[in-house]
Amino acid sequence: MNDLHAEPDAVRVLAALEATPDRVVEITSELVRRDTAYARDTPYAGPAAPHGQEADAQAWIGAFLERLGFDVQIWEPDPAEVAGHPMYPDGLTWEGRPVLAAVKRGSGGGRSLILNGHLDTVRCEPLERWTRDPWTPTVEGDRLYGRGSCDMKGGIAAALAAAEAIVQSGAELAGDLHVQIAPDEETTGMGVVALLRRGERADACLVPEPSSFQVYAAYRGILYGNVTVAGLPGHAEIPQAHHSLGGGVNAIDQMRKVMDAFDALSEEWQGRPDKQHPLLSTPRIFPTRIAGGEFIASLPGACTMDFDLTYLPGEAEEGGWGGNVRREVEEHLARAAAADPWLREHPPVVTWTQDYPAAETPLDTAFGGVLCDASAAQGVESAIDGFDTWADAGTYLLDGIPAYCYGPGAIERAHMIDEWVSVDELRTCAAVIARVVTDWCGAPAAD
């Protein structure tokens, strides 16, 4: 019989995982049963419901890591520490929604690694369309159902299961292993910003977001904004004179012209070389919500439309932000308005509400190679790819830490009714992360 303790650390860790195949399922279930749907009112999602069990979930994770010998800190960040950040929305608070930073120190001289995840999930409405309680984890065959199972409590569970196997197997790490868990990824992205203001840095970061086991190395930036156009109230059922003669003007009709201008700019972008990226889709402007009118028989005096705009790392200003794109959109809309008699006199007003920065990691980093090798060793063929939305990995990148997303589940299943993650993929991800940690952190770094 082979003595596992005489074998390489990775072998012992994998044996520990294989001996407890349901452990990652148990951890995922513990996280799913805690309702961590975002509880804060936001200008993007309407009134909030009383969810907010992030503190309970963080306490559970903290106790789990303390049993493994991690030094754990859990705190509610002070908004004053991050006020003025481009992603910071007015009124943000972390009351009852803390962040967690934990570290297990290595023996010294090794490369350090952050395992990051976000606890918050989107809401579950319409609840009546779920065929299972979203907060009761349910395993049926290879699927574990529940809100957040795919995005991304399953990925967090895989990281925790890997950490547990590493400690219990007696594997020795030369580098420090960090676990950083944040709220607010779904709504503001400020959780990791707050973590980095007070937390420790590392040589690399792995975020086990659902990626179908592809290695996401590039992330589109996102701009949220709204545009308001004026109308002139009048009786909707009575023919109106030209506005120059005092006739009413339908603000919703005027907003159609704004939408046409946005569509024209989006189409222009599809053919422009500066709007192309080898790993990311071409940006567009998406109208997502519209409001206008006061009474059913009156022409609306104003109309406001929210929109979602994506941009590429190559378009970003220094620091990753989207100021260049904001100016391009404003100038394009101003030209369109100047060609219209009403909008020329009553130009649309654009308000920018949030900026999620675009970012990318060089394709040839040492950590990227370790991650791809670990995936291949578990029988999973992974390729470097891009993420067409934004993720917390982008914040680490802009802080100078090489970061990749790689995790169980498909991003297409995130946010859906009856969300689920594959049990087999959870186990595979835990094994890949264990390989990554033992390889990256296990030996002293070469000079």
N, C-alpha and C positions, 0 to 999 in steps of 0.2 A: 504493500500500500504506500502511495506517495504521501509524504508529509507536506501538507499545503504550506506550512510555515517556512519550508525550505525552498519554496518556489517563488518566482517573481511576484512582486506586489500585485500587479494587474491580475494575475491568475487567481490569487487568493481573494481579491475583491470580487471578481466575476463569480467565483464559487460561492461566495457569501450571498450574492444576489440570486443565483440559481437555486440556492437552498431555501429561499423565501420568496417564491415567484409572486405571491399575492400581496407582498408588502407594499409595493408601489400602488396597487389598487386600493389598499386600506388608507394610505396617506391621501390619495386623490379624493377618496370618499369623505375623509375628515374635512377636507377643505371645501368640497362642493356643498356639504350640508350647512355651511355657514353662509348666510345671505350677505354677500358683499357687493351687491349691485350699487352703483354709484348713487349716493343719497343727497348730493348737493344740488340745489337748483342751479341750472345752467342756462345761458341764453341759447343753447343749441338743442336742448331736449325737453324743455317745459318743466312744470312743477315736479318736484322730487317726491318719491314715496319714502316712508320711514324704514330704510334698510339699515345699512351702516353697521354690520357686524365685523368690520375689518379689525377692530381692536381685539375681539375675541379670537379671530383667526391668527393675528400676529402673536397673541399670547400663546396660542397652541404651538405655532412654529418656534417661538422663542424657547418654550419648555423642551421641545423636541431637540433643538440644537444644544441647549445647555446640558442635556443628558449625554450628548456626544462630546462634551468638553469645549464647546465654542464659548467665547466671550460674547455675550449678547447685549445689545443696547436697543431699547425700544423707546421712541419719544415722539411727541407731537411737535413738529417744526413750528417755529415762530414765523408767521407770514412776513414779518418785517425783514427777515433774513434774505428773502427772495423777491420782495416787491420791486417792481421796475424791470423784472426779467421779461423778455418779449413774449413768453408763453403764459405769463401770470395774469389771470383775470381778476378784476376787482372783486373783493369780498371772499376770496378763497380762504378757507380755514381747514386745519387738520384736527379740529376738536373731535375726539372719539375715533380718529382715523390715523393712527400713528404709522411711522416708518420703522423698519427693522434693519439693523446692520449687525452682522455677526462675523467673527473671525476665529479660525483655529490656526494658531501659529505653527509654522513649520520649524524644522531644526535649524534652518538658516542657509543662506546662499542659493536658494531656489527661486524659480519664477512664481509669481503670485497670480491668482485668478479670482475673478468675481463671478459668482453664479447669481444672476438677477432674475426677478420675476415680478409681475404685478398681480395683486390680489383682487382688485376691483374688476367687476364684470358689467356688461350692459344689463339693462332691465329685461324682464321676461314678457312684457305685454306684447300681444294679447294672451293672457294666461289661459283663456278658454280653449286656445288652439293647441296647447301642450297636451300630449297623451300621457304624460307622467308629471309628477310634482317636480318642478325644476330644482328644488333644494333638497330633494331626497335622492341621493345617488343610487342608480339602479343599473345592475349588470345583467345584460341579456346577451348570451353568446360572447362574442368578442367586443361588444360595445358597452362602455360605461356612459350612461346618460346623466345629464344634469347641467345646469347653467354654470359655465366656466370650466367644464370638464376639458374642453378643447382649448379654450382661450382664457387663461392659460394655467389653470390649476393643475392639469395633468403634467405640464412641463415643470412646474415648481415641485410637484411630488416626485418626478423622476430625479431632479437634482437632490432632493432631500434623501431619497432612497439610496442614491449613489454615495452621498456623504456618510450615511449610516453604515453602509457596507464597507467603506474605506476605514472607518474607525473600528468597527467590530472585527475586521479581518486583521488588524494590527499593521496595516500598511503605513510606511513612514513617508512623510512629505517633507521635502526640504523647503518648499515655498509656502507662503500663507494662503489659506483657502478662505475666501470671503463669501458670505451669503447676504444679499441685499434684496429686501422685499419692500415694495412700495405700493401705495394706492395712487389713484389719479392718472393712470396711463390712458384710460378710455376717454377721459374728459379734458384734461389739461396738460398732462405730461409733466406736471410739476413735482411729483413725488420723488423721482430720481434726481431732479435738480436740487431739491432739499437735501437728499441723501449725500450728494457730492459736495454740498457746501460744508458739511460737518463730518462726512465719512472719510474712509481711507481710500487711496488709489491702489491700483494693481496693474500688472503688466498686460493683462488681457481680460476680456469679459465675454461670457457666454449667456445669452438670453434664450431659454428654451420655448420661444413662441412657436405656435403651430406653423410648420414650414414644409410638411411632407418630407422631412429629412433632407431638404435642400439647404445649402449654406447661404443665408442672406447676407450680402456684403454691402448693399447699396439701398438707400431709402429715399423716396421722394419727399420733398418738403410739401407742407400743406398750409395754405392761407385760408382762414375763415374771414368772411366779410359780409356786409349787407349794403344794398343800394336803395335809396329812396328817391322816388320821383313825385313831383307835385301834379295835381290835377286842378280842376275848378268845378266845385259841386254844382249840380243842376238836376232838373227833373229827368230821370232816365227815360220816361215815356214820351217826352215832348221833344220834337226835333230842335236841335240847338244851332244857333248861328255860329259863325267862325269865332274863335276865341278873341280875335282882335276887335270884334263887335260886342264882346261881353258874353258869348255863348259858353256853355259848360264844356269841360274837357275831362274825359275818362282817364284817371291815373293808371288804371289797369291796362288800357290800350297803350299808354305811353311806356309802361313796363315791358310790353311785348317788343318794343323797339330796342330796349336795353338788352333783352334776351337775344334778339337777333344779332346785336353787336357782339355779345359774348360768343354766340355760336360762330360768327364769322371769324373772330379771333382764334377760337379753338381750331377751326378748320385750317386756318393759315398755319398754325403751329404744327399741324400734322406733316407738312411738307418742308419745314424749315430745318436745316442741318443742326442749328444750335439747340433745337428742341428734341434731339435724339440722344439715346444712351444705350449702350450695348446690353445692359441688364434691366432697364426700366422702360415702362411704356411712356409714350409721348403724353405730355400734360394736356389737361383740358380744364374748362370751367364748367362746373355743374350747378345749376340752380337747384336748391334743395327745399326751400320753404318760401311761401309768399303770403302776404296779408294786405288787404286793402278794402276800403268801403266801410260805411257807417250804417247805411239803411238800404234795403233791397230795392227801393224805387228811386235812389239818388245816385248820381254819378259820383264815384269816390274821389275825394279831394287829395288823397295821397295813397301811395302803394309802396310797400317795402318788400324786398326779396333778399333772402339769405343765399349765399353761394359758397361753394367749396372749390378751391383752386389748387392744383398740384404744380410743383416745379421740380427741376432737376438739380443735382449737386453742382453741375457746371454753371448754373444760372445764379447761384447764391452769392451774396455779398460775403466779405470776410466775416468769418464766424458762422456762416451757414444760413443766414437769414434771407428773406425774400424781398428786400427793398427794391431790387432791380425789377422784379416782376410786378410788384405793386405799381411802380411808376409806369410800366408798359401798359398795364390794364387801364390805369387812369387816363393816360394820353390817348389810347384807342377809343375809350368811351367819350372823351371830350371831343374828338374829331367826329364821331358819329352824332353826338348831340348838336354840334355846330351845323350839321347839314339838315337839321329838322327845325321847322319854324317854332314849335312850342318848346322843345328841349333846349334850343339855343337861348331862349329867354329864361328858361327854368331848368338849368342843368342838373342832371342827376347828382346826388350826393353819395359818395362812397365812404363807408366807415369800415376800417379793418379791425377785427376783434381779436385775432390770435394768429400766431406764426409758429408752426412746427418746422424746425430747420431741416433742410436736406443734408445728407451726409453719405459718405462712402468710405470703405476700407480698401487699401491697396490689395490687389488680388494675390500677392505673393508673400504675405506675412507668415512668419514661423507658426503662429498660433492657428492660422487658417489651415496650414498643412497638417498640423497635429489633429485638428478636428476632422478633416477629410479622411485621414488615415484611420482614425478611431472608428468612424462610420463604416469604412470599407471593411475593417477587421470584424465588424458585427454583421457583415453580409449585406450592407446597405450602400448602394452606389449614390454618392452625393456629388452635386456640382455646385460651383459658385453661381449664385443667382441674385436677383434683386427683389426687393419688397416694394410693391407699388403704393403702399401707404407709409405711415410713419410708425416707429416703434421706439421704446426707451433706449435701444442700442444706439440710436442716433445721438442721444445726449451724451453717452459715454464717449462716442467717437469725437464729438466736438470738444470734449474735455481731454482729448489726447490719448484715450485708451482704446486700443484695437478691440472691436466688438462685433460679434456675429450673432444672428438669430439662427437657431437650429433646434427643432423640437418635434414632438409627436403631434399627429393630427394635421388636417388640411385647413388652411386659413378660410377656405370657402365654407367650412362648417361653423366657423365662429359667428356668434350673434344670432344664430338661427333658432327657430322653434325646434324642440327636441334635440338640442345640441348633444353631441357625443364624441368620444375619443376611443380609439382602438386600444384594448387591453394589451394586445401583443406589441403595439407601438410604444406604450408606456414602458414595458419591460425592456424593449430594445433601446429606448432613449436612456433609461437608467444605466444600462450597460455601456453605452457610448460615452455618457458623461463620466462614468467611473474610469473608463480608459483615458479620457482626456485629462482628468485631474491627476491620475497617477503618472501619466507621461509628462504633462506640462509642469506640475508641481513636485514630482517625485524625486528628481535628481537635482543636485546643485547645478546652477546655470553655468554653461561653458564660458570661459573668459573670452 
